[in-house]
Amino acid sequence: MAEWMRMLIAIDEAETSRKALHYVGRLARALEPATICLLHVFPGPPPDFHITRQRLADYQMAGEIQSARLFETAEQILTGYGIAP
């Protein structure tokens, strides 16, 4: 089962993402030692972004904040299963 020792998990704000993290937490605990890599892809600005007069730096910062929250939540869930960050 060596291929199960490394897992790549995509996360977002959906409830299914949180359910997947709980599933992976249980699975990784059973397959210890396992390596988990979390992935979150923040989409680029929409095509009409320039019309909204928003600053790109502000859009990127909002993405970084959202990503940080997702990773913090994921870390809390996985820590609950004894998975260290």
ZIUR-V814904 format. One record per run of one state. SS is the DSSP state (H for helix, E for strand, L for the rest). FROM is the first residue (numbers start at 1). TO is the last residue. If there is no record, write none. Layout:
# ZIUR-V814904
SS|FROM|TO, SS|FROM|TO
This chain:
# ZIUR-V814904
L|1|1, H|2|5, E|6|10, L|11|14, H|15|30, L|31|34, E|35|39, L|40|48, H|49|52, L|53|55, H|56|79, L|80|85
